[in-house]
């Protein structure tokens, strides 16, 4: 079993999807040790509890700086012997403390065809720019925002009368297939 930690800040549907696949045995040889979140009131917290997982909640602003925050997170990761970090809607840049400790072992999923539309509101930006297609990307995490090496992508069309909500649903359906596949392939 390879121990992974999932980091989320929001609705946590990718996290939930990964958990369901682990539980069904579709995603094999993976043990999710805990959910880590920087948003104690986010919906992902309740999902974590429903899955019977430890949920580690942090308030980054209560630390003197990012270094102190990440050192605290790292202590917990080490206590759980976590080998890989899987970001699933974690809305914070990973700093040197975690990058050094988990070099080449942090994955992220981003709702655009990187290198296009890095950062926030990637879906709205693709829609407003009149793109005919967009999609999702799984990549390794480095110090930049959505700049790490690309591992895999899936595309979907953008329709003429599309809404952001409809497009987001379309992209998430891709993510629910792609992220578990890549996790299974990469994490051994
Ligand atoms: C996903 O679209 C992912 O690509 C991005 O944040 C979103 C998280 O959604 N990084 P959810 O919290 O998993 O529903």
Boltz pocket constraint, residues with backbone or C-beta under 6 A from the ligand:
constraints:
  - pocket:
      binder: B
      contacts: [[A, 8], [A, 10], [A, 11], [A, 12], [A, 13], [A, 14], [A, 15], [A, 87], [A, 88], [A, 89], [A, 90], [A, 109], [A, 110], [A, 111], [A, 136], [A, 172], [A, 175]]
      max_distance: 6.0
